[in-house]
Amino acid sequence: MSTFDVPSSQQEPDRIGELCDVIAKQRRRHVLYFLRDADEATVSVERLVQHLVGRERERERADDDDNARVEQRLYHVSLPKLVNAGVIEHDRRSGCVRYRPSPQLEQLLEQVSELEERS
């Protein structure tokens, strides 16, 4: 079978589906919102952890062990998933993260953010 016989949707990965999977978890969305809205091009993981823990404390779902727990989940789950999807860069040596926007990601984040604000 030549590539001409394969529908274009099967030739290219499902980018929308991949992005929806990435933003399915609230913590990953809030990582992306924070990086997207940051004044700096790169943000330290430490600052990102502090932001996420602060959000959880506002919602009264935090305790004293949250910094370590959130940092561990970021390093082992959220950041690798976001890196693999190509929406962030993570430099382990410097401990910094950089947002990599795309039009599709921006549109999805905007729409999901509006939905979250309404609820």
C-alpha positions in Angstrom: 0.0 0.0 0.0 1.4 3.4 -0.9 1.1 6.4 1.3 -1.3 7.8 -1.3 -3.8 5.1 -0.3 -3.8 6.0 3.4 -6.1 8.8 4.6 -4.1 11.8 5.9 -5.6 11.3 9.3 -3.8 7.9 9.5 -0.5 9.3 8.2 -0.2 11.9 11.0 -0.5 11.3 14.7 -3.7 12.5 16.4 -2.3 15.8 17.7 -5.6 17.0 19.1 -6.1 13.7 20.9 -2.6 13.8 22.3 -3.1 17.4 23.5 -6.5 16.5 25.1 -4.8 13.6 26.9 -2.1 16.0 28.2 -4.6 18.6 29.5 -7.0 15.9 30.9 -5.5 16.3 34.4 -6.1 19.5 36.3 -2.5 19.7 37.6 -1.0 19.5 34.2 -3.4 22.2 33.0 -2.4 24.5 35.8 1.3 23.9 35.0 0.6 25.0 31.5 -1.5 28.0 32.5 1.3 29.1 34.9 4.0 28.7 32.3 1.9 30.3 29.6 1.2 33.4 31.8 4.7 33.7 33.3 6.6 36.9 32.7 9.8 34.9 32.2 10.6 32.5 29.4 11.7 29.9 31.8 10.4 29.0 35.3 12.1 27.0 38.0 10.5 23.7 39.0 10.7 25.1 42.6 8.6 28.1 41.7 6.2 25.9 39.8 5.8 23.6 42.9 5.2 26.6 45.1 2.5 27.9 42.8 0.8 24.5 42.6 0.9 24.0 46.4 -0.4 27.5 46.9 -3.4 26.7 44.7 -4.1 23.5 46.6 -3.9 25.4 49.9 -6.4 27.9 48.7 -8.7 25.0 48.0 -8.0 23.5 51.5 -6.5 20.4 50.0 -3.0 20.8 51.2 -0.9 19.7 54.1 2.7 20.2 55.3 4.1 17.4 53.1 2.6 18.8 49.9 5.8 20.5 48.6 7.6 17.2 48.5 4.6 15.3 47.1 3.9 17.8 44.4 7.5 18.0 43.4 7.8 14.2 43.2 4.6 14.0 41.0 5.9 16.7 38.8 9.3 15.1 38.2 7.9 11.6 37.7 4.6 12.1 36.1 3.5 15.5 34.9 6.8 17.0 33.5 7.7 13.8 31.5 4.2 13.6 30.0 4.3 17.3 29.0 7.8 16.9 27.6 6.8 13.8 25.6 3.9 15.8 24.1 6.3 18.5 23.1 4.4 21.3 25.0 7.3 22.1 27.4 11.1 21.8 27.7 12.6 20.7 31.0 16.2 21.2 31.7 17.0 18.9 34.7 20.5 20.4 35.3 19.1 24.0 35.7 15.8 22.9 37.1 13.9 25.1 34.7 10.9 24.6 32.5 10.0 26.4 29.3 6.5 26.5 27.7 6.3 25.6 24.0 3.1 27.0 22.7 1.3 25.9 19.5 -1.9 27.3 18.0 -3.8 24.1 18.8 -2.6 24.0 22.4 -3.4 27.7 22.9 -6.9 27.3 21.6 -7.6 24.2 23.8 -6.2 25.9 26.9 -8.3 28.9 26.3 -11.5 26.9 25.9 -10.8 24.7 28.9 -9.9 27.7 31.0 -13.2 29.4 30.2 -15.1 26.2 31.1 -13.2 25.9 34.4 -14.0 29.5 35.2 -17.7 28.9 34.7 -17.8 25.9 37.1 
